[in-house]
Amino acid sequence: MHIPTGETTSQDIVTFRQALEQEAPDRPYDRSRWIYVPDHYAEYRYILGTLGSRPLIAAGINPSTAAPDDLDNTLKSVERIAAANGYDSFLMFNVYAQRATRPDDMDREFNRALHNENMEAFRYCLRLAGERPAVWAAWGAIIEKREYLMDCVRDMADIGRSFEAVWLKAGQLSKKGHPHHPLYLKKDCPLEPFPMEEYLRKTR
């Protein structure tokens, strides 16, 4: 379990670009297989995933404890469902980058600087995924935990439009139209189109 040490607004945040370019040689994971930004366990995480020619971008709500070769149950489900749907790799991105196993522990105060760097990470994922990148909306009803989280999703949608991103879902939508979280889905659950524009209209 990861319990934040405090609000991220009171912490020094490494930019996405700085974190991406870190090349510490003693990291205990295979860099030819994994992408992990930052490349060490920190209070926030921009990206965790595997490298391949056809990645699925999974957009969760916020990171927990997962790291290369030590995936939590959410990431194990993402990896299985990506493979079952014909993707050779996955990129786990999150609506908000702060690590917190319990969503109730997420920042009360929105950290604009952290969000901006997280959106740089999203752009990087979209570029890695190539033409018409596939993005699995996987944040669940937890999106309601903080008012700022839907604003983050709206920024993601804006960025996704410029890349012609294809939004997908797995499992049934909630009564309020939120996409299903990766947990408790069958390992071969099919990915289907997610009506992002309609979702944004309904959640205003």
C-alpha positions, 0 to 999 in steps of 0.5 A, spaced: 500 500 500 502 506 498 500 512 503 502 519 500 507 523 505 503 529 503 500 534 498 504 533 492 504 541 491 509 541 497 514 537 494 519 538 488 516 535 482 521 532 476 518 534 469 516 528 465 522 530 460 527 530 466 524 523 468 524 520 461 532 522 460 534 519 467 539 513 466 541 511 472 545 504 471 543 500 477 535 500 476 533 492 477 529 491 471 530 490 463 530 497 460 529 493 453 522 491 455 520 496 460 518 503 460 518 506 467 517 514 468 520 516 473 525 510 473 525 509 480 519 508 486 517 515 487 510 519 490 508 520 483 508 516 476 507 518 469 508 511 465 509 504 467 509 499 461 512 494 456 515 496 449 512 493 443 510 495 436 502 495 438 501 498 445 495 499 448 494 505 452 490 504 459 488 510 462 487 509 469 485 513 475 492 514 479 498 509 480 498 505 486 505 501 488 506 497 481 513 497 478 517 493 473 516 486 474 512 487 480 505 489 477 499 490 482 492 486 480 490 492 476 496 492 472 496 484 471 489 485 469 491 490 464 496 486 461 492 480 460 486 484 457 491 488 452 494 481 450 487 478 449 485 483 444 491 483 440 496 488 443 503 486 444 504 491 449 501 496 454 502 503 457 499 504 463 497 512 464 493 515 469 488 521 469 492 524 475 500 522 477 500 521 484 501 515 487 495 513 492 493 506 493 486 509 497 483 514 492 481 518 498 488 519 500 489 523 493 491 530 493 485 535 496 488 541 492 489 540 485 497 540 483 497 544 476 504 543 475 504 535 476 498 535 471 501 539 466 507 534 466 502 528 466 499 531 460 506 531 457 507 524 459 500 522 455 502 526 449 509 521 449 504 515 450 500 517 444 506 518 440 509 511 442 502 508 440 503 511 432 497 512 428 490 513 431 493 510 438 488 506 442 486 509 449 482 504 454 478 509 458 479 505 465 478 510 470 472 507 473 467 511 478 473 513 482 473 519 477 468 522 482 473 522 488 475 529 486 472 534 482 479 536 478 479 529 476 474 530 470 477 536 468 484 532 467 480 527 463 477 533 459 484 535 457 486 528 455 480 528 450 483 535 447 490 532 447 487 525 444 483 529 438 489 532 435 492 525 435 486 522 432 486 517 438 481 511 438 477 511 445 475 504 448 472 501 454 472 494 457 466 491 461 459 495 462 459 502 463 456 505 470 449 508 471 453 514 470 456 512 464 463 511 467 468 506 464 469 500 468 476 499 472 480 494 470 479 489 476 474 484 476 474 483 468 475 477 465 482 476 462 479 475 455 474 481 456 473 484 449 475 492 448 469 496 445 468 503 442 467 508 448 463 514 446 468 519 449 464 525 446 458 523 449 461 522 456 464 529 456 457 532 455 454 528 460 459 529 465 459 537 465 
